[in-house]
Amino acid sequence: MRLLIAGFVIKINFLPSKVKGYEMHFKAQLLKQFRAFQVKSHFVDKIDYTIHIAYRNDKRIIRHKEGFYINLCEYRKNNSAVMFYWISMFEFKTVLLDILGLLLEKNNGFILHASANHVKGKVYIFTGNSGVGKSTISDILSTRYKKIADEMVIIKKEDKKYYLYQIPIFEKVKIKKTSKRYQVGKVFFLRQAQFCRSNDILNKEKIFSNITKQLFLSSNFKELQLRYLSDFVSQKKFFAQLFFTNNNEKIISFIRKELSRL
């Protein structure tokens, strides 16, 4: 099985299982969860990462001074890892998110906590602190503009342009997802207020400060990720502060008016 996520081809290699049904059940779960991201083998000319799913009849417990941990994954050299048939789909997705982070850290990309909608051929991204209204804004717009994400997005530089990719994991609501890329149109930093207004942000330091708070950051490649982010932030035309009230009718009217001018 091969998955195409954010332009990366991830091969899932199923190793023989001693327990009848383990392999079949795991494959069925992956097919159900990642159907939209599967790609035929003959369309693939490279493999970016390989995940081996292996049989193990015991759960290896790792003792740490802060407690005990179950070993879900063993990372190997040459862009590969081993996971096990007994792990849940939630655990598989958690490790997959980490693997995507590793690939992006070496390929001009990063993961951002945000919602997004497809507007006039581009995507408009809404980000900010937890509870600020990312889902609310996106839900309101979804009556007219396709909702692309509710929780996390991948931002990646390709061909000197920035694109958004959907992540096949961790959404609060059901969203149709594909391997398709969407060109980034605008990033709005949300802030609740008693009025509705949008201001372009031209101060690079302010943009950088705001966006780093929403970055899914890996300590292993932190310096490299921040370099990619700095390059993204230098595209000042992308960023604006969006003030909005809790009056839904005013939000709808204002945001649609703003987007109609973009």
TORMI-175429 format. One line per 4 residues: number of its first residue (from 1); for each residue x, y, z of N, C-alpha, C. Coordinates in nm, 2 decimals. Layout:
N
NUM	X/Y/Z/X/Y/Z/X/Y/Z ~ ...
***
This chain:
262
1	0.08/-0.12/0.00/0.00/0.00/0.00/0.09/0.12/0.00 ~ 0.05/0.22/-0.08/0.13/0.35/-0.09/0.03/0.47/-0.07 ~ 0.07/0.56/0.02/0.00/0.68/0.05/0.07/0.80/-0.01 ~ -0.01/0.89/-0.07/0.05/1.02/-0.12/0.00/1.13/-0.03
5	0.09/1.19/0.05/0.05/1.29/0.15/0.15/1.41/0.13 ~ 0.10/1.52/0.10/0.18/1.64/0.09/0.29/1.62/-0.01 ~ 0.27/1.55/-0.12/0.36/1.52/-0.22/0.46/1.41/-0.19 ~ 0.45/1.35/-0.07/0.54/1.25/-0.02/0.48/1.11/-0.05
9	0.55/1.02/-0.10/0.50/0.88/-0.11/0.55/0.80/0.01 ~ 0.45/0.75/0.09/0.48/0.67/0.20/0.43/0.52/0.18 ~ 0.53/0.43/0.18/0.49/0.29/0.15/0.46/0.22/0.28 ~ 0.35/0.15/0.29/0.32/0.07/0.40/0.34/-0.08/0.37
13	0.44/-0.14/0.43/0.48/-0.28/0.41/0.43/-0.37/0.52 ~ 0.34/-0.46/0.48/0.28/-0.55/0.58/0.37/-0.68/0.59 ~ 0.43/-0.70/0.70/0.51/-0.82/0.73/0.42/-0.93/0.78 ~ 0.46/-1.06/0.76/0.38/-1.17/0.80/0.34/-1.17/0.94
17	0.22/-1.21/0.97/0.17/-1.21/1.11/0.15/-1.36/1.15 ~ 0.18/-1.39/1.28/0.16/-1.53/1.33/0.01/-1.55/1.37 ~ -0.06/-1.44/1.39/-0.20/-1.45/1.44/-0.29/-1.42/1.32 ~ -0.37/-1.52/1.29/-0.47/-1.51/1.18/-0.56/-1.39/1.19
21	-0.57/-1.31/1.09/-0.66/-1.19/1.09/-0.60/-1.06/1.13 ~ -0.48/-1.06/1.19/-0.42/-0.94/1.23/-0.39/-0.85/1.11 ~ -0.32/-0.91/1.01/-0.29/-0.83/0.89/-0.41/-0.78/0.81 ~ -0.51/-0.87/0.80/-0.63/-0.84/0.72/-0.71/-0.72/0.79
25	-0.72/-0.73/0.93/-0.79/-0.63/1.00/-0.72/-0.49/0.99 ~ -0.58/-0.49/1.00/-0.51/-0.37/1.00/-0.52/-0.31/0.86 ~ -0.51/-0.39/0.75/-0.52/-0.34/0.62/-0.66/-0.27/0.60 ~ -0.76/-0.34/0.65/-0.90/-0.29/0.63/-0.92/-0.15/0.70
29	-0.86/-0.14/0.82/-0.86/-0.01/0.89/-0.79/0.10/0.81 ~ -0.67/0.07/0.76/-0.60/0.17/0.68/-0.67/0.21/0.56 ~ -0.73/0.11/0.49/-0.81/0.14/0.37/-0.92/0.23/0.40 ~ -0.99/0.21/0.51/-1.10/0.29/0.55/-1.06/0.43/0.58
33	-0.95/0.45/0.65/-0.90/0.58/0.70/-0.83/0.66/0.60 ~ -0.76/0.59/0.50/-0.67/0.66/0.41/-0.70/0.64/0.27 ~ -0.83/0.60/0.24/-0.86/0.57/0.10/-0.83/0.68/0.00 ~ -0.86/0.80/0.04/-0.85/0.92/-0.05/-0.70/0.95/-0.08
37	-0.61/0.89/0.00/-0.46/0.92/-0.01/-0.39/0.81/-0.07 ~ -0.46/0.70/-0.11/-0.39/0.59/-0.17/-0.35/0.62/-0.32 ~ -0.24/0.56/-0.36/-0.19/0.58/-0.50/-0.15/0.45/-0.55 ~ -0.18/0.42/-0.68/-0.14/0.30/-0.74/0.01/0.29/-0.76
41	0.06/0.17/-0.74/0.21/0.15/-0.74/0.27/0.19/-0.87 ~ 0.20/0.17/-0.99/0.26/0.20/-1.12/0.27/0.35/-1.14 ~ 0.20/0.43/-1.06/0.21/0.58/-1.07/0.33/0.63/-0.99 ~ 0.39/0.55/-0.91/0.50/0.60/-0.82/0.64/0.56/-0.87
45	0.72/0.67/-0.88/0.86/0.64/-0.92/0.96/0.66/-0.81 ~ 0.91/0.69/-0.69/1.00/0.70/-0.58/0.93/0.68/-0.45 ~ 1.00/0.64/-0.35/0.94/0.62/-0.21/1.02/0.71/-0.12 ~ 0.94/0.79/-0.05/1.01/0.89/0.05/1.02/0.83/0.18
49	0.93/0.74/0.22/0.94/0.68/0.36/0.87/0.54/0.35 ~ 0.93/0.45/0.43/0.86/0.32/0.44/0.83/0.29/0.58 ~ 0.70/0.24/0.60/0.66/0.20/0.74/0.63/0.05/0.73 ~ 0.71/-0.03/0.81/0.68/-0.17/0.81/0.59/-0.20/0.93
53	0.48/-0.28/0.90/0.39/-0.32/1.01/0.42/-0.46/1.04 ~ 0.47/-0.49/1.17/0.52/-0.62/1.20/0.44/-0.68/1.32 ~ 0.45/-0.81/1.33/0.38/-0.88/1.44/0.48/-0.88/1.56 ~ 0.42/-0.86/1.67/0.49/-0.87/1.80/0.39/-0.91/1.91
57	0.42/-1.01/1.98/0.32/-1.06/2.07/0.33/-1.00/2.21 ~ 0.42/-0.91/2.23/0.43/-0.83/2.35/0.44/-0.69/2.33 ~ 0.39/-0.61/2.42/0.41/-0.46/2.41/0.53/-0.42/2.50 ~ 0.63/-0.37/2.43/0.75/-0.33/2.50/0.73/-0.21/2.59
61	0.75/-0.23/2.71/0.73/-0.12/2.81/0.86/-0.05/2.84 ~ 0.86/0.08/2.82/0.98/0.16/2.84/0.97/0.23/2.98 ~ 1.06/0.21/3.07/1.06/0.27/3.20/1.13/0.40/3.19 ~ 1.07/0.51/3.25/1.12/0.64/3.25/1.10/0.69/3.39
65	1.18/0.79/3.43/1.17/0.84/3.57/1.03/0.91/3.59 ~ 0.96/0.95/3.48/0.83/1.01/3.50/0.72/0.91/3.48 ~ 0.75/0.78/3.45/0.65/0.68/3.44/0.69/0.57/3.34 ~ 0.58/0.50/3.29/0.61/0.39/3.19/0.54/0.43/3.06
69	0.61/0.38/2.95/0.56/0.42/2.82/0.56/0.29/2.73 ~ 0.46/0.28/2.64/0.45/0.17/2.55/0.52/0.21/2.42 ~ 0.61/0.13/2.37/0.68/0.15/2.24/0.59/0.13/2.12 ~ 0.55/0.24/2.06/0.46/0.23/1.94/0.53/0.22/1.81
73	0.66/0.27/1.81/0.73/0.27/1.68/0.88/0.27/1.71 ~ 0.95/0.20/1.61/1.09/0.20/1.62/1.14/0.26/1.49 ~ 1.21/0.38/1.50/1.26/0.44/1.38/1.39/0.38/1.34 ~ 1.41/0.36/1.21/1.53/0.30/1.15/1.60/0.40/1.06
77	1.71/0.36/1.01/1.79/0.45/0.92/1.72/0.44/0.78 ~ 1.77/0.52/0.69/1.72/0.52/0.55/1.57/0.54/0.54 ~ 1.52/0.64/0.62/1.38/0.68/0.61/1.28/0.56/0.62 ~ 1.29/0.49/0.73/1.20/0.38/0.75/1.17/0.37/0.90
81	1.06/0.30/0.93/1.02/0.28/1.07/0.94/0.15/1.08 ~ 0.93/0.09/1.20/0.85/-0.03/1.23/0.75/0.00/1.33 ~ 0.62/-0.03/1.29/0.51/-0.02/1.38/0.45/-0.16/1.39 ~ 0.34/-0.18/1.47/0.30/-0.31/1.51/0.15/-0.33/1.49
85	0.10/-0.45/1.46/-0.04/-0.48/1.42/-0.13/-0.44/1.54 ~ -0.08/-0.45/1.66/-0.17/-0.43/1.77/-0.20/-0.28/1.81 ~ -0.13/-0.19/1.74/-0.16/-0.05/1.77/-0.29/0.00/1.71 ~ -0.35/0.10/1.77/-0.48/0.15/1.72/-0.45/0.25/1.61
89	-0.56/0.28/1.54/-0.55/0.38/1.43/-0.51/0.52/1.48 ~ -0.56/0.55/1.60/-0.52/0.68/1.66/-0.37/0.68/1.69 ~ -0.32/0.57/1.73/-0.17/0.57/1.76/-0.09/0.57/1.63 ~ -0.15/0.50/1.53/-0.08/0.50/1.39/-0.08/0.64/1.34
93	-0.19/0.72/1.35/-0.20/0.85/1.30/-0.10/0.95/1.38 ~ -0.09/0.92/1.51/0.00/1.00/1.59/0.15/0.99/1.54 ~ 0.19/0.87/1.51/0.32/0.84/1.46/0.34/0.89/1.32 ~ 0.23/0.88/1.24/0.24/0.93/1.10/0.26/1.08/1.10
97	0.19/1.15/1.19/0.21/1.30/1.20/0.36/1.33/1.23 ~ 0.42/1.25/1.32/0.56/1.28/1.35/0.65/1.25/1.22 ~ 0.62/1.14/1.15/0.69/1.11/1.03/0.68/1.22/0.92 ~ 0.55/1.27/0.91/0.53/1.39/0.82/0.62/1.51/0.86
101	0.62/1.53/0.99/0.71/1.64/1.04/0.85/1.62/1.00 ~ 0.90/1.50/1.01/1.04/1.47/0.97/1.06/1.49/0.82 ~ 0.97/1.45/0.74/0.98/1.47/0.59/0.98/1.62/0.56 ~ 0.89/1.69/0.62/0.87/1.84/0.59/0.99/1.92/0.64
105	1.05/1.88/0.75/1.17/1.95/0.80/1.29/1.95/0.70 ~ 1.29/1.86/0.61/1.40/1.85/0.51/1.35/1.89/0.37 ~ 1.22/1.93/0.36/1.17/1.96/0.23/1.08/2.09/0.22 ~ 1.13/2.19/0.28/1.07/2.32/0.28/0.92/2.33/0.32
109	0.89/2.26/0.43/0.75/2.26/0.48/0.74/2.26/0.63 ~ 0.62/2.28/0.67/0.59/2.28/0.82/0.44/2.25/0.83 ~ 0.40/2.22/0.96/0.26/2.19/0.99/0.21/2.31/1.08 ~ 0.09/2.36/1.05/0.04/2.47/1.12/-0.10/2.44/1.18
113	-0.13/2.48/1.30/-0.26/2.47/1.36/-0.35/2.58/1.29 ~ -0.45/2.54/1.21/-0.53/2.63/1.14/-0.65/2.57/1.08 ~ -0.75/2.65/1.04/-0.86/2.60/0.96/-0.84/2.67/0.82 ~ -0.91/2.63/0.72/-0.89/2.68/0.59/-1.01/2.66/0.50
117	-1.03/2.75/0.40/-1.14/2.74/0.30/-1.08/2.77/0.17 ~ -1.14/2.71/0.07/-1.10/2.72/-0.07/-1.19/2.84/-0.13 ~ -1.12/2.94/-0.18/-1.19/3.06/-0.22/-1.12/3.11/-0.36 ~ -1.20/3.10/-0.46/-1.16/3.16/-0.59/-1.02/3.10/-0.64
121	-1.00/2.97/-0.62/-0.88/2.90/-0.67/-0.77/2.90/-0.58 ~ -0.78/2.96/-0.46/-0.68/2.97/-0.36/-0.74/2.93/-0.22 ~ -0.65/2.91/-0.13/-0.70/2.88/0.01/-0.67/3.00/0.10 ~ -0.76/3.02/0.19/-0.75/3.13/0.29/-0.75/3.06/0.43
125	-0.64/3.09/0.50/-0.61/3.02/0.62/-0.64/3.10/0.74 ~ -0.70/3.04/0.84/-0.74/3.12/0.96/-0.67/3.05/1.08 ~ -0.59/3.13/1.15/-0.51/3.08/1.26/-0.52/3.17/1.38 ~ -0.47/3.12/1.50/-0.48/3.20/1.62/-0.48/3.10/1.74
129	-0.48/3.16/1.86/-0.48/3.08/1.98/-0.60/2.99/1.99 ~ -0.59/2.89/2.07/-0.70/2.79/2.09/-0.83/2.87/2.14 ~ -0.94/2.84/2.08/-1.07/2.91/2.12/-1.09/3.04/2.06 ~ -1.00/3.09/1.97/-1.02/3.22/1.92/-1.13/3.23/1.81
133	-1.16/3.11/1.75/-1.27/3.11/1.65/-1.23/3.05/1.51 ~ -1.12/2.98/1.51/-1.08/2.92/1.38/-1.19/2.84/1.31 ~ -1.25/2.75/1.39/-1.35/2.66/1.34/-1.48/2.74/1.31 ~ -1.51/2.84/1.39/-1.63/2.92/1.37/-1.63/2.99/1.24
137	-1.52/3.06/1.21/-1.50/3.14/1.09/-1.51/3.04/0.97 ~ -1.44/2.93/0.98/-1.44/2.84/0.87/-1.58/2.78/0.84 ~ -1.65/2.75/0.95/-1.78/2.69/0.94/-1.88/2.79/0.87 ~ -1.87/2.91/0.91/-1.96/3.01/0.85/-1.93/3.03/0.70
141	-1.80/3.03/0.66/-1.77/3.04/0.52/-1.80/2.91/0.44 ~ -1.81/2.80/0.51/-1.83/2.67/0.44/-1.97/2.67/0.37 ~ -2.06/2.75/0.40/-2.19/2.76/0.33/-2.17/2.81/0.19 ~ -2.06/2.87/0.16/-2.03/2.93/0.03/-1.90/2.88/-0.03
145	-1.80/2.86/0.06/-1.67/2.83/0.02/-1.63/2.69/0.08 ~ -1.57/2.60/0.00/-1.54/2.47/0.05/-1.44/2.47/0.17 ~ -1.48/2.40/0.27/-1.39/2.39/0.39/-1.28/2.28/0.36 ~ -1.16/2.32/0.38/-1.04/2.24/0.35/-0.99/2.17/0.48
149	-0.99/2.25/0.59/-0.93/2.20/0.71/-0.99/2.26/0.83 ~ -0.99/2.20/0.94/-1.05/2.25/1.07/-0.95/2.26/1.18 ~ -0.84/2.18/1.17/-0.75/2.17/1.29/-0.60/2.19/1.25 ~ -0.55/2.12/1.14/-0.41/2.13/1.10/-0.40/2.14/0.95
153	-0.30/2.21/0.90/-0.27/2.21/0.76/-0.12/2.19/0.74 ~ -0.08/2.15/0.62/0.06/2.15/0.58/0.09/2.26/0.49 ~ 0.19/2.34/0.51/0.23/2.45/0.42/0.37/2.40/0.36 ~ 0.38/2.41/0.23/0.50/2.36/0.17/0.54/2.45/0.05
157	0.66/2.48/0.03/0.71/2.56/-0.08/0.75/2.47/-0.19 ~ 0.69/2.49/-0.31/0.71/2.41/-0.43/0.71/2.50/-0.55 ~ 0.81/2.49/-0.64/0.82/2.57/-0.76/0.81/2.72/-0.73 ~ 0.87/2.76/-0.62/0.88/2.90/-0.57/0.74/2.96/-0.53
161	0.65/2.87/-0.51/0.52/2.91/-0.46/0.48/2.83/-0.33 ~ 0.39/2.88/-0.25/0.35/2.82/-0.13/0.21/2.75/-0.15 ~ 0.21/2.62/-0.11/0.08/2.54/-0.12/0.04/2.49/0.01 ~ -0.09/2.46/0.02/-0.15/2.40/0.14/-0.18/2.25/0.10
165	-0.15/2.16/0.18/-0.19/2.02/0.17/-0.28/1.98/0.29 ~ -0.37/1.90/0.27/-0.45/1.85/0.38/-0.38/1.73/0.45 ~ -0.41/1.72/0.58/-0.35/1.61/0.66/-0.46/1.51/0.69 ~ -0.44/1.38/0.66/-0.55/1.28/0.68/-0.57/1.24/0.82
169	-0.56/1.33/0.91/-0.57/1.30/1.06/-0.62/1.42/1.14 ~ -0.68/1.39/1.25/-0.71/1.48/1.36/-0.79/1.60/1.31 ~ -0.91/1.58/1.28/-1.01/1.69/1.25/-1.13/1.68/1.35 ~ -1.18/1.79/1.39/-1.30/1.79/1.48/-1.42/1.76/1.40
173	-1.43/1.79/1.27/-1.55/1.76/1.19/-1.51/1.68/1.07 ~ -1.61/1.62/1.01/-1.58/1.54/0.89/-1.56/1.63/0.77 ~ -1.44/1.61/0.70/-1.40/1.69/0.59/-1.35/1.60/0.48 ~ -1.40/1.62/0.36/-1.35/1.54/0.25/-1.21/1.58/0.21
177	-1.12/1.48/0.21/-0.98/1.51/0.19/-0.92/1.44/0.07 ~ -0.82/1.50/0.01/-0.75/1.44/-0.10/-0.60/1.47/-0.09 ~ -0.52/1.42/-0.19/-0.38/1.45/-0.19/-0.35/1.58/-0.27 ~ -0.46/1.65/-0.31/-0.44/1.77/-0.40/-0.38/1.88/-0.32
181	-0.30/1.96/-0.39/-0.24/2.08/-0.33/-0.32/2.21/-0.37 ~ -0.32/2.31/-0.28/-0.40/2.43/-0.30/-0.30/2.55/-0.28 ~ -0.30/2.64/-0.37/-0.21/2.76/-0.36/-0.26/2.85/-0.25 ~ -0.17/2.89/-0.16/-0.20/2.98/-0.05/-0.24/3.12/-0.10
185	-0.35/3.17/-0.05/-0.39/3.31/-0.09/-0.37/3.41/0.02 ~ -0.41/3.37/0.14/-0.40/3.47/0.25/-0.40/3.39/0.38 ~ -0.33/3.45/0.48/-0.33/3.39/0.62/-0.39/3.50/0.71 ~ -0.50/3.47/0.78/-0.56/3.56/0.87/-0.53/3.52/1.01
189	-0.47/3.61/1.09/-0.46/3.59/1.24/-0.59/3.65/1.30 ~ -0.66/3.56/1.38/-0.79/3.60/1.43/-0.77/3.66/1.57 ~ -0.87/3.76/1.59/-0.87/3.82/1.72/-1.02/3.87/1.74 ~ -1.07/3.83/1.85/-1.21/3.86/1.89/-1.22/4.01/1.93
193	-1.33/4.08/1.89/-1.34/4.22/1.92/-1.49/4.25/1.91 ~ -1.52/4.38/1.93/-1.66/4.43/1.92/-1.70/4.48/1.79 ~ -1.61/4.46/1.69/-1.63/4.51/1.55/-1.56/4.41/1.46 ~ -1.58/4.43/1.33/-1.52/4.35/1.22/-1.43/4.44/1.14
197	-1.30/4.40/1.13/-1.21/4.47/1.05/-1.09/4.39/1.01 ~ -1.03/4.41/0.90/-0.91/4.34/0.85/-0.80/4.44/0.82 ~ -0.68/4.41/0.88/-0.56/4.50/0.85/-0.45/4.41/0.80 ~ -0.39/4.45/0.69/-0.27/4.38/0.64/-0.16/4.40/0.74
201	-0.08/4.29/0.77/0.04/4.30/0.86/0.16/4.31/0.78 ~ 0.24/4.41/0.79/0.36/4.43/0.71/0.49/4.42/0.79 ~ 0.47/4.41/0.93/0.58/4.40/1.02/0.62/4.25/1.03 ~ 0.74/4.22/0.97/0.79/4.08/0.97/0.80/4.02/1.11
205	0.85/4.09/1.20/0.87/4.04/1.34/0.74/4.01/1.40 ~ 0.63/4.09/1.38/0.50/4.06/1.43/0.44/3.94/1.37 ~ 0.46/3.92/1.24/0.41/3.80/1.17/0.47/3.68/1.22 ~ 0.61/3.69/1.24/0.68/3.57/1.28/0.64/3.53/1.43
209	0.62/3.63/1.51/0.58/3.61/1.65/0.45/3.54/1.66 ~ 0.35/3.59/1.57/0.22/3.53/1.57/0.22/3.39/1.52 ~ 0.29/3.36/1.41/0.28/3.23/1.35/0.35/3.12/1.42 ~ 0.46/3.16/1.48/0.54/3.05/1.55/0.46/2.99/1.67
213	0.37/3.07/1.72/0.28/3.01/1.83/0.19/2.90/1.78 ~ 0.16/2.90/1.65/0.07/2.80/1.59/0.15/2.69/1.52 ~ 0.28/2.69/1.53/0.36/2.59/1.45/0.37/2.46/1.53 ~ 0.35/2.35/1.45/0.37/2.22/1.51/0.52/2.19/1.49
217	0.60/2.21/1.60/0.74/2.22/1.59/0.81/2.10/1.65 ~ 0.91/2.05/1.58/0.99/1.94/1.63/1.12/1.99/1.68 ~ 1.16/1.95/1.80/1.29/2.00/1.85/1.41/1.95/1.78 ~ 1.40/1.84/1.71/1.51/1.78/1.64/1.56/1.87/1.52
221	1.46/1.93/1.45/1.50/2.01/1.34/1.44/2.16/1.36 ~ 1.44/2.21/1.48/1.38/2.33/1.51/1.44/2.45/1.43 ~ 1.58/2.45/1.42/1.65/2.56/1.35/1.61/2.56/1.20 ~ 1.60/2.44/1.14/1.57/2.43/1.00/1.42/2.47/0.97
225	1.33/2.43/1.06/1.19/2.47/1.04/1.17/2.62/1.05 ~ 1.24/2.68/1.15/1.23/2.82/1.16/1.28/2.90/1.04 ~ 1.38/2.84/0.98/1.43/2.90/0.85/1.33/2.90/0.74 ~ 1.26/2.78/0.73/1.15/2.77/0.63/1.04/2.87/0.66
229	1.01/2.88/0.79/0.90/2.97/0.83/0.94/3.12/0.81 ~ 1.07/3.15/0.83/1.11/3.29/0.81/1.10/3.33/0.66 ~ 1.13/3.23/0.57/1.11/3.25/0.43/0.96/3.27/0.39 ~ 0.88/3.20/0.45/0.73/3.21/0.43/0.68/3.35/0.48
233	0.73/3.39/0.60/0.69/3.52/0.66/0.74/3.63/0.57 ~ 0.84/3.62/0.50/0.90/3.73/0.42/0.80/3.76/0.30 ~ 0.70/3.67/0.27/0.60/3.70/0.17/0.49/3.78/0.24 ~ 0.51/3.91/0.27/0.42/3.99/0.35/0.28/4.00/0.30
237	0.27/3.98/0.17/0.13/4.00/0.11/0.04/3.89/0.16 ~ 0.09/3.79/0.22/0.00/3.68/0.27/-0.08/3.71/0.39 ~ -0.03/3.80/0.48/-0.08/3.81/0.61/-0.16/3.93/0.65 ~ -0.27/3.90/0.73/-0.36/4.01/0.78/-0.41/3.97/0.92
241	-0.45/4.07/0.99/-0.51/4.06/1.12/-0.66/4.07/1.10 ~ -0.74/3.97/1.14/-0.88/3.98/1.13/-0.95/3.99/1.26 ~ -1.01/4.11/1.29/-1.09/4.13/1.41/-1.24/4.09/1.38 ~ -1.30/4.02/1.47/-1.44/3.99/1.44/-1.52/3.98/1.57
245	-1.65/4.01/1.55/-1.74/4.01/1.67/-1.81/3.87/1.67 ~ -1.89/3.85/1.78/-1.96/3.72/1.79/-2.09/3.72/1.73 ~ -2.12/3.83/1.65/-2.25/3.84/1.58/-2.23/3.77/1.44 ~ -2.29/3.65/1.43/-2.27/3.57/1.31/-2.31/3.64/1.18
249	-2.42/3.72/1.18/-2.46/3.79/1.06/-2.36/3.89/1.02 ~ -2.30/3.96/1.11/-2.20/4.06/1.08/-2.07/4.00/1.03 ~ -2.04/3.88/1.09/-1.92/3.81/1.04/-1.93/3.77/0.90 ~ -2.05/3.71/0.87/-2.07/3.66/0.73/-2.07/3.77/0.63
253	-2.14/3.88/0.66/-2.14/4.00/0.57/-2.00/4.05/0.55 ~ -1.93/4.07/0.66/-1.79/4.13/0.65/-1.69/4.04/0.58 ~ -1.69/3.92/0.62/-1.59/3.83/0.56/-1.61/3.81/0.41 ~ -1.74/3.79/0.37/-1.77/3.77/0.23/-1.73/3.90/0.15
257	-1.76/4.01/0.21/-1.72/4.14/0.15/-1.57/4.15/0.13 ~ -1.49/4.11/0.23/-1.35/4.11/0.23/-1.30/4.01/0.12 ~ -1.35/3.89/0.12/-1.30/3.79/0.03/-1.34/3.82/-0.12 ~ -1.45/3.89/-0.14/-1.49/3.93/-0.27/-1.39/4.03/-0.33
261	-1.31/4.10/-0.25/-1.21/4.19/-0.30/-1.07/4.13/-0.32 ~ -1.06/4.00/-0.28/-0.92/3.94/-0.29/-0.90/3.88/-0.43
***
